[in-house]
Structures are given as structure tokens and as C-alpha cells.
Amino acid sequence: MSHHVSVSTPHSRRAVVRGVAWSVPVIAAAVAAPAAAASVNTLGLAFTASSTSLLSLRVLDGASALTAQSLVTVPTILTFTNGPGAITDNALVTVSVSRPAGINLPVGRARGFGVYSFNGSATTAAQRTTTYQSAPLLGQYGFPSTTWSNNVPVTIAGNGTLNLPIVFGLAGTSTGVSISLLASFLVTVTVVIGGRTLTAISSISVPVGAGIL
């Protein structure tokens, strides 16, 4: 008759203890992740300031500037508003400026607006697009729509705000067409950060006789 004898080795308990010790950091990391995600989920975005004046606007990718002959209104500050928990991340920021609604230029070209600088840094031609309407025989005509896109580092304290100045310039070229209506250019900012997409909307207003378009 045979007997089975179970023998407990001295190192078996140490192996179990080591296994428990190694599992602690994994649990801690799993608990910390939702806190960071929750902070991004409370992040807000809006335009919070604008300027109305006889602006002097740089022509993008050129050395010249044009001064408006009547009061032009442009947004000037984009603001992040944060909830609990600090945020440090890179954000993909895209600023789009549409053609003005209700103004039809069947021939000739007028200028539009694009981003000249963002948060104190000048934009580059590679970061911007300027797109006119086009048709056979007519070529490019009307107003351009523009975009600017770039990765921007974002650091915001918990329950804090971050103000980012934005400066617009003139995009495209003008063939001297006469514009007899108030031109309102819709400005849309889209920010992708931490898996979320935030949007802020404003407009640029150019009255008749400003002489910059």
C-alpha cells in the first residue's frame, strides 16, 4: 500500500508574497487613470474676448499690411476652462474661417481671413490652407475659406483657465471688386485633446467701406 506525502517547500510562501507585492502598482495605476480622464471631460472651450477698431491687418505670407477705414470686429482670446484635476497634454487645434454668407461675387476675387499668430507664435504657410471657389473659364473667384491647424501644448491647473491669444490676418488676393454689404466671416475652432473634441464659434465682422477685402 502506497502513501502520498505532501511536502511544503520553504520558498512557496515567499513566492506568494512576491506576487502580491508586484500586483500593488498595477492596481494603483488602474485607479489613477479615471481621475485624469474625468479632468479632460470637464474641460470647456469658448471665445472670451474680441476687438472692434480700425485694425491694421497683415497680409498672410506677405510683407504688407492694410489698415481698415471703418471699425472691424475680430475675436482675440480663446479660453480653456478646466474642472478638478490638472491637465498637461498636446491638443490638435484647427481654426476655420468660412466665406461670408449672403454675398455672391460671380467674378473677381476678394480677401478673406486666416490665422496670423496663435498664442504668440506666428503661423506658417505649411499650416494654412486658402481655398477659393473655382469654375471653368472663370478660374478662382469670390471669397476664400481658410484653415489653420497645428499641435499646441496645453497645461491648465485644476479649476483653472488658460487664455490663448489669436491674431487674424488677410488671406488670398483682391482684384478690386466692390463689396456693398456687411461681410460676416464665421470662425470655428476645433480642439482635439484627451480623446475629446471641443468647439468654439465666433465671427469676424467687416462693414462696407473698410477697404481691406
Secondary structure, DSSP 8 states (H G I E B T S, - for coil): ---------THHHHHHHHHHHHHHHHHHHHHHHHHHHHHHHT-EEEEEEEEEE--EEEBTTSS-EEE-SS-EEEEEEEEEE--SS-EEEEEEEEEEE---TT---SSSB--EEEEEEETTEE--GGGEEEEEEEETTTEEEEEEEEEEEEEEEEEE-TT-EEEEEEEEEEES--------S-EEEEEEEEEEETTEEEEEEEEEEE-TT----
